[in-house]
Each structure stands twice: as C-alpha cells, then as structure tokens.
Amino acid sequence: DWTVLVDVQKGNSNVTDLVTDEVAVIDHHEYMGNRGYKFKDIRPEIGACSTIIAQYYIENNIAIPCSVATALLYGIFMDTDNLTRGTSELDIDMFYQLYARTDIGLINELKGNQISKGDLIDYAQAFKSVEVYGELGFLYLDSCNDSLLGAASDIVTTIAGVNIVIAYSPRENGIKFSTRSISKKIKANELVRYILAGVGFGGGHESMAGGFLPVENLDKNKSLDPFVRHKAITFLERSE
C-alpha cells in the first residue's frame, strides 16, 4: 500500500515506521532528509501545514467544501497560535481565502472545547511545579497527553519575563519534551536538540518544538530535573 505523510516526516520522533510505502510527504517541519519519497513538499517557513493544503485547493481552482475549509482554518489557528507564532504571508493569505468559506460558529465551538475538566485538574497540579530562572521557565507534568503538554507550555510563555519554556512529562517508554521560545536569540528546535543530545532526539520549529528521551537512556542514579535545567541554562549561556 502507498501512504502520503501529512504534517510529519519519516525520522520524526512522533512517527512509527509504517509497513506501507510512504511515497509522498507534505509538511512544514524541518527537513529530515531524503527518505525515498516520489513527491515531497516540505516548507519549514510556513506556520501551518493546513496552509499548504489550502494553497493546493486555491491554485488548482478546486471548490473547498465548508467542512474542509473549517478544518483547515482551525489548523492554521492552532499551529500559529491565532496567527501570532511563526506566521508567514502565505498563512495570512490562506486564512483570508478560507475565512469566507468557513463555519465560524463551529470554529468558536472547537476553540471553546479545547480542554476537559480532567485536563483542568492536571493544569492546576502542573502549574504548581513551574520554576523560573531569568527568562527560562520549567514545567513538569506528571500525567498528560501531548496536546496538553504543548498547551501548558504556551501558557507559561505568558508569564511576565519568561521567553523560553521547557516542559516535560513521563511516558511508559520515556520522557516527552515540549519547548517554546518567543526570544529572537533562542530557537526552540535547537534548544531541545541540545538538551537531548546523545540521549534522545527532538526537532520542530524555531518557536515551538518537541523531543523524546527513551527510558533506556534515563540515568536512574540521577534526577532528571537538574539535568534538564543544567543543559538549558548552558545552552542559553553559550548563545549569548
């Protein structure tokens, strides 16, 4: 069977190697290298993968059903944090093109149902663990899904003076990381790769990224918190 990868690439930490033949990729993350695709459209400068898909419709004069336009517009909202993060001119153009075709009522409903009551409890516990060192914010979430980890990272960036956030949460097979940066000097993808160099893997965008530390690489004789803080602070010092 043939598979088209969308919003992801082979080699990404979030992807399990499929038994199918991945013949094409459409993505806006960092280029992960030639993986034998027959077609690839990889544009890291674009804020949302939904933008690329929308452009296909517009450039080929294909009518966009309301449900599709709504999904694509919501994707742009989410990936660019309401057009405030990593937004390109094409993102704005496609947002404009999609808006008139969209069910705005459904968009508002989706935006108003992003967390559950259970998530709220996890948020409350997590924010008790927030530690701030200068412009660095650290957040540990004992139990949460990937979406909640990223959303919590975004909230911590709203703390006055905090420009860079490292959040992490345990999984059965390791530790999941989420990084955010609104600093012009620090790139979130480079930061997470530095923290996990030699023990894990990570990547993403300059403003938002993620990574993973496999359980077999965890040093059971050392606490994870000092390790993460030391690596992050060292990275900032070297970037000055």
N, C-alpha and C positions, 0 to 999 in steps of 0.2 A: 504493500500500500504506500501511497505518497502522502506526505504531510507538509503543510505550509505552516511555518512558525510565525506567529504574530506577537509583537511586543516582547520578544525573547529570542535568544540565540543559543545554539549549541555551545556548551562550555560555560554557560551561566550557572551560578550556584543554585538557582531555583529550578533547574531543568533536569529531569531524569532522562537518561539516554533512551530514546524510543527504539522499538524494534522495527519501526517503519522507516522508509527512505525520506528524510527531510530534504525535499527538493527546492524549497524556496523559503526566504525569510523576509519579513517586513518588520522593521524595528527602529527605535530611536535611542537605544542604549549604545554604549561604547562598542566599537567593532571588535569582535572576538576572534577574528582571523578567518581565513578561507577554510570552510568546512565542507567543500564539495557541493555547494548549492548550485542549482541550474539557474536560479534567479535570486538576486538579493537587492533590497532597497533599505539600506541602513543609514539613518541620518541622525547622528547624536546631537546635532544643533537644534533639532525640533523638540519642543517641550512635551508633546503628547503623540503617541502612536495613532490615536484617533484622527489627528490632523492629517497624517499621511493617507489614511484610508479615505477620509473625506475628499482629499485632493483627487484621488482616483475617480471618484464619482463626478466631481465638478469638471475636471479636464476632459472626461470622456462623455460629457453630456448625458449621464445616466441619472434618471429620476431617483431621488432619495426618499424612500418611504418615511413617514413620520416616526415610526418606531426606531428605524436605523439612525435617523438624524438625532433623535433624542438620546440614544445610547452613545453616539459619537460626541455630542456636545457635553454630555455628562463626563465622558472620558477626558475631554480637554479640561473641564473644571477640576477634576480630581488630580490629574497629572501635573497641572500647572498651579495648583492651589489657588483657584479662582483667578487665573491669569497674572499671578504675582511672582511665579517662580519659574525660571528657565524658559520664559515665553519668547517665541520668535515671531517675526512678522507673519509667517505663514500660519502659525497658530491663531493669531488675531484675525487674519483674513478668513480662515475656515470657520472660526467661531461666528463671524458675521454672516457667512454664507449659510451656515446651519441654523442660525437662530430663528429665522422666519419659518423654517420647516419643522420646528421642534414643538413638542408638547411641554410647555413651560410649567404647567401645573404638575406634571409628573416629575420634572426636574426638581421642583421645590419639595415634592413629597420624598424623593430619593435623598435630597440633601438634608431633610429633616428626620431621616431614619437611619443615620449612619452608625449609631451605637445602641446597644441594648442596655437594659437595667443591669445585667450581669457585667457588661463592659464598664459601666459607671463605677461599680464596686472595685473592679480591677484598677481603673484610673485612680480612684481615691487612695488605694494602697500604694500604687506605683509612685504617685507624686510625693508621698512621704519620704521616698528614698532619694529624691533629687538632691544632688550636690553640685555646687557651683564653684569653679576655680577661675577667677577672672572672667574671660569671655567663653569659657568652656562649661557646658552643662552635662552631667552624667545622670542616667536614669536606668534603674534596674526594675524589670517587670517579672515577677515570679511566675506568672502564668498568663499568657495572652496569645492571640493569633498574630500573624504577620501584619495584617491591616491595622490592628490596634497598636502594635509596636511603632509603626510609622506615624500614625495619627498622634500618639503620645509625644513622639519626637518633635513633631510640628508645634505642638502646644508649648513645649519647653523653650522653643526658639522665641516665643513671645515674652519671655521673662526679660525685663529691662537689663541690658548689658550682656545678655547671652547671645552669641553669634554662631556658636558651633555646639552641636549636641551629639553625644554618643549614647545610644540606648541599646540594651541587650536583654535577652530573655532566654532561659533554658528550654531545650527541646530534648526528646528522648535520645537523640543521636548527636547532640552537641549544643552550641550556643548560637542563637541568631542575633545579628547586629543590624542596627539601623543608624545611619549618620545623616546629619543635616548641617548645612552651612549657609549662612547669609553674609559671610565675610568675603570680601573681594580677594583676600590673600590665601584663604584656605579652601581647597576643593574637597568636597565630601568623599568622592571616589578615591582620591589619593590618600586621604586620611584613613579610611577603613582598610585599604590595602596595606598601609604601613603598620597599622595595629596588628593585622593578622599575617604579616609576612612570615613565612616559614612554618606557620601552624594552621593556617586556614586560607580562605580565599574571599575576595569581595570585589565589588565594582558598582558602576551606576553612573550617575551624573555629577556635575560639579556642585550642585546644590543639594542633591539627595542621593544616597547610595545605601547599599546593604552588603552584608557578608555573613560568613558562617565559619565557626570553629568546631570541627568534628570532635566528638567525645574522646576518640582515641588519642588526640593531641593535647588534651587537657592535662595539666600538671596537677595531680591530686594532692601534692605536698605543698602547693602554693595557692593562695587566694586569688580569684580572678580579678577582683576589684582593683587591687594595687597594680596589677599587670596592665589593665586597660588604662588606668589613669597615667601611669608612667609613660606608656607608649604615646598616648595622646598629647601629653604635655611636652614630651621630647619632640614630637612632630611639629608642634607649634613653635617651639624654640628654634628649631632648625629652619623654619620658614620665615623667620623674622629677618 
